[in-house]
């Protein structure tokens, strides 16, 4: 399992993210591609996000939810 470090996620321009209610939410599709893992067990919410200059509603999760979902999926 590839280690996940939030500081690196925040710096990575290939991972779309949005700050909502004082917390960072990451595009689950981007994280799954980054980790090359199935993240279907991760809890998510739908949030608007700018992707390639267009606003889209995407599945997003916090760093903590992603970590929890990865552990539960084992």
N, C-alpha and C positions, 0 to 999 in steps of 0.2 A: 504494500500500500504506500503510495507516494505521500510524503509528509506535506502537511498543509500549514503554511505560515501566513497569518493575516497581513502582516506588513508587506509581504511580497505580492499578495493579491491586490492590495491598494495601489501598488506601484505598477502593476502589469496593465498595460494599455489594451491588451487583447481581451481582458475580462471586463465586461460592462457591469457597472455598479451605480447605485444611487443611495444618497443619504436620505433616510425617511425616519421621522420621529427620533432624531439624534442617534440613529444607528445605521450602519452600512448594510445594505442588502446587495447580494451578488446574483447575477443572472445564472440560474442553475444550469442552463444549457452550456454556457461558457465554462463553468466550473467542471462539469462532467467531461467536456472535451479536454480541458487542462489536465485533469486527473486520469483520463481514460478509464472512467469508472461509471457504473450504473448508479445514479443517485435517486432512483425512484422511491426510496424509503425516506427521503428527506422531506420534512414539513416545509411548505412554501406558502407564499401569498402572491397575488397578482399585483404588480405595480407598473406604472408607466415608466418607460426608459427610452432615452435617445439612442437609437442604433442606426448608424450610417445616415445621420441627419433626418431620420424619421422617428416619430414617437410610436412606440409599440407597447402593448401590454404583455408582460412576460412573467414567467414563474421566477420568483426571487426568494432567497433565504439569507438569514444572517450567518455569520461565521460559526456561531455556536450550534445552530440548527444543522448546518452541514456536517460539523464534527459529530454531533449526536447521531445523525442518520447514517453516517459511515460506520460507526461502531455497532449500531443495531443491525446493520445489514450483514455483518460478518457471520 
